[in-house]
Amino acid sequence: MTLGRVCSIALYAFIAAVTCVMAGRIQPLQAGDPVWMNGQRTRRSYQNRLFMAGIFLILFTMMALRFDIGNDYRQYTQTAHEAYVGGYVVTEIGFNMLVKVLYQIAGGEYYELIFAAFAFFTLWFFLTAFYRQSVRFDQTFFLFMTWGLYFQTFNTVRYYLALSIALFSMKYVLERDNIKFVFWIVVAALFHKSVLLVIPVYWLATFAWRKWHIIAAIVVSAGCFLGKGLVLKLALVLYPSYRNTIYLEGGSSLIGILRTVAVLALYLWFLWYSGDEIREKDWFPKLRFYGQLNFLAFITGTFFSFLPVVTRITYYFSVSQLFMIPLIVEQIKNEKVKKRVKIVVFAACILYFGVFLMQAHQDGVGLLPYRSWLFEQERYHYK
């Protein structure tokens, strides 16, 4: 292991530790809690804003200052160039217009601005969703960091912006505010059209599924797996850019599937442990929504593993784990049992984070060693 990798691993671990400690100091206001008192912000409101701003600044700085980090950094610089000069690109109109506006304002092809813009909005949507939708901001943020999801946003920046908006939009689909839900998904689709899939899926996941629905989903999915040749041809009609590429080898992540299985096991255990009375709780529809999405994450990650980069589809469903796990933990009434579950989740996340960091240098990930354009002379130039 090179010194650069060791130092970068230490840097990533340090950033995760510092921001998680800061997240632990944030106490989101409950319904009815005052934000202002006697013309001034309350102490809790001021403290929350201070720590949230600190977390945002640290994470944004890491993202915005990176250089050639991620498996597609250079590809994005070239794509941005082609979009700016009017060449052929397969990226959506939102990305293309953003490039043209920023390059026009900057007076040149300063691609650092593109990555900074995506970093800003991706973080804003993620952190806003955590603060307003999770029962425990600190726990959700801890999962976000230790699962490596934050560091993965260094890759495929269009997709992770769409993913952050999809997570943000869950609030509206759960509240049956379909206009706002569809609006935000359409906005996300301007940058990555795959997110349109969540409009019907999230809506269907708000309903209570019966056992035969689940069995039918498994049977149909198994049929698709058996007829994967035809399904793959249909997929390539929607995404022709994947034709004749290495992505046709499939895109499932084994560690991602195992994580989903573990979360589903926790969900099923909690349903058994709590009994039928939890179905009357006002928070149960949210838990059911998250649980059903994770079932779909398992289905897509296994039966549809032959699809190009199917992990991207799976993440639209499994990202709900960031809300689901804290909700389960907080609703365990027995304090001893709750403490044990917390310990198991904490240990599993730390182990997962360690494995992630050890593999972050591999081809297709490319997150190590960390480099910043502040200390690099190299730049990408295109004519």
Buried (B, 14 or more C-beta within 10 A) or exposed (E): EEEEBEEBBEBBBEBBEEBBEBBBBBBBBEEEEEEEEEEEBBEBBEBBEEBBEBBBEBBBBBBBBBBBBBBBBEEBBBBBBBBBEEEEBEBBEBBBEBBBEBBEEEEEBBBBBBBBBBBBBBBBBBBBBBBEBBBBBBBBBBBBBBBBBBBBBBBBBBBBBBBBBBBBBBBBBBEEEEEEBBEBBEBBBBBBBBBBBBBEBBBEBBEEBEEEEEEEBBEEBEEBBEEBEEBBEEBBEEBEEBEEEEBBEBBBBEEBBEBBBBBBEBBEEBBEBBEEEBEEEEEBBBBBBBBBBBBBBBBBBBBBBBBBBBBBBBBBBBBBBBBBBBBBBEBBEEEEEBEEBEEEBEEBBEEBBEEBBEBBBEEEBBBBBBBBBEEEEEEBEEE
